[in-house]
Each structure stands twice: as C-alpha cells, then as structure tokens.
Amino acid sequence: MASKGIRRKKSYLSEIKIAVVGSCGVGKSALTVRFLTKRYIGEYDHQTENRHKYEIMVDAEAILFEIWDTCPKSSGFDLSIVNQEAVTWADGLLLVYSITDRDSFNFIRKFKDSLQADIPVLLVGNKVDMVHLRQVSTDEGEIFAKDSDCKFYEISAAEHVFPVSEAFIDLCRDILVAKRKSKQSFIDKIDRMLGGTRVYNRGKSDSSLPKD
C-alpha cells in the first residue's frame, strides 16, 4: 500500500532513484507527472530532461523518490543516444514503450539487451487508451517481460491513476529488496573476511603452569 506521507527528516527516508527510459513520444513525462501529481498533461517538450523528488509512504516505510525523466539525445533508435549516465545513476529503470509504435518497442528491447548492469527493471506498455492503433500486442510485451525477468504493465497515462502509481511502487519494492540483498551480501562478505583473520588469544599453556 502506498500513500503520501508526512514530511520527515531526510535521515529517516530510504532514497530510491528511478530513471524513466524510452524513445521520444512514448509518454515518459506523462507517466511521471501522473504518478507525482495524479494529473494528466498531454503535451511536453520532448527534448527536455527533468528530475523530480517526491516523498511517499510505501508499505509503512518512508521513501524519497528521485525520478529522472530521460530523453534521447537525437532522433532515431541508435542506442548511443540513450543517456547511459542515467543507467549508472539509477537504482532501477522504468522502461516505457507505446503500444501504438513498434519502433519504440524495438528500442526498448535493444536497450534492455545492451544493459550490462544488474539492476531492477519494470516494463510499461503505455497508451492502451489508443488500442485501435495498437502495433504491439499484449502477448509480445508479456513474453519480453518474462524473458527479461521483470514485471509488466499495460496502462494509459491519459486514463489511469492507480495503475500508473502501482507501476512505480512495484519497481520501488523490487529496488528495496535488491538493496537489502546487496547490503546483506556485503555484511556476509565482511563477516567471512573477519572470520578468516580472527586471532585467538589463549592463556598460558599447561607447560608453563607450576607443577604440584
């Protein structure tokens, strides 16, 4: 369950960084603004990147979201136009394509295949309100998500409020799980290192003790 929380000191917040990635015109900004404000805005400058911060309660935990609404650096679908800095920066990726644009789906597939980092990912097929213009089937999205071992949503930034929020929150949960596993792995590694170098200080040996 997610709900907007009371402002707390930053030290009490878990910080989550999400990069929203996709080609131009797929609705990345519309999805982000819908999540942040519950409002829908249809027109955006497709050449502008934005970063947003948002405090929310997720499963009774205070979260500070930082969302990077990325944009390609030029036209076309060359992977070199993707902002790789965002991938390094983010704790998780929201990969967005439009069901009305097969090229945008192909862009996301190539982008996912090029990822070297082990990072939580969630796949979103946007614009289901325009199903009469569909070029990418639901089955294709589901198969790709299964192959990518990630969750999948088909939603409409224009019409859906709760499903859009749930997509972001679901990714947040996956990121928190990954962070906890990483932290535990680090602790276990330190424990093993310390265990291997631990010095046992014993007392005087029996031979040095006075004899009866």
Buried (B, 14 or more C-beta within 10 A) or exposed (E): EBEEBEEEEEEEBBEBBBBBBBBBBBBBBBBBBBBBEEEBEEEBEBEEBBBBEBBBBBEEBBBBBBBBBBBBEEEEBEEEBBBEEBBEBBBBBBBBBBBBBBBBBBBBBEBBEEBEEEBBBBBBBBBBBEEEEBBBEBEBBBEBBEEBEBBBBBBBBBEBBEBBBBBBBBBBBBBBEBBEEEEEEEEEEEEEEEEEEEEEEEEEEEEEEEEE
